[in-house]
Amino acid sequence: MAFDGYVAICYPLRYTNILTPPIISRMGIASVTRSFFICFPLIFLVYRLTYCGRNIIRHSYCEHMGIARLACDSI
């Protein structure tokens, strides 16, 4: 969205030439790949911990630190 706004403001007449469907799909794939590689290690780091006792998270969203606090291991 930020790049879209930048192109729309700085290059208004070339907007459709710059943001073609292949470019937009590459940007989407890049953002999904980047978020995958950022979040993927957290899953395995939390998975290695041992859990005991209660297994209820006090909030409605699931975050890796909320799950890590339930572990008996030292985090």
C-alpha positions in Angstrom: 0.0 0.0 0.0 2.8 2.4 0.7 4.5 1.7 -2.6 1.1 2.1 -4.3 0.6 5.5 -2.8 4.2 6.6 -3.6 3.7 5.7 -7.3 0.3 7.4 -7.4 1.7 10.6 -6.0 5.1 10.8 -7.7 4.3 9.2 -11.0 0.6 9.7 -11.6 0.7 9.4 -15.4 2.9 6.2 -15.3 0.9 4.4 -12.6 -0.5 1.7 -14.8 2.8 1.2 -16.5 4.7 0.7 -13.2 2.2 -1.3 -11.3 1.4 -4.1 -13.7 -0.2 -7.3 -12.5 3.1 -9.3 -12.6 4.7 -6.6 -10.4 1.8 -6.6 -8.0 1.9 -10.4 -7.7 5.7 -10.3 -7.1 5.2 -7.8 -4.3 2.5 -10.0 -2.8 4.7 -13.1 -3.0 7.6 -11.2 -1.5 5.5 -10.0 1.5 4.1 -13.5 2.2 7.6 -15.1 1.9 9.1 -12.5 4.2 6.4 -13.0 6.9 6.8 -16.7 6.6 10.5 -16.6 7.2 10.0 -14.2 10.2 7.3 -16.3 11.9 8.5 -19.8 11.0 11.4 -20.0 13.5 9.2 -18.9 16.4 6.9 -21.9 15.9 9.8 -24.3 16.3 11.3 -22.4 19.3 8.0 -22.6 21.1 7.5 -26.2 20.0 10.7 -27.4 21.8 9.5 -26.2 25.2 7.9 -28.7 27.7 4.5 -27.8 29.1 2.9 -28.8 32.4 0.1 -27.5 34.5 -2.5 -25.2 33.1 -2.8 -24.7 29.3 -5.2 -21.8 29.1 -4.2 -18.5 27.5 -5.8 -15.5 29.2 -6.4 -13.6 25.9 -8.3 -14.4 22.7 -5.3 -14.1 20.3 -2.5 -16.6 20.1 1.0 -15.2 20.3 4.3 -17.0 20.7 5.2 -15.3 24.0 1.8 -16.2 25.5 2.4 -19.8 24.7 6.0 -19.7 25.9 4.9 -18.4 29.3 2.8 -21.6 29.8 6.0 -23.7 29.6 7.7 -25.2 32.6 11.1 -24.6 31.0 13.1 -21.4 31.4 12.4 -19.1 28.5 
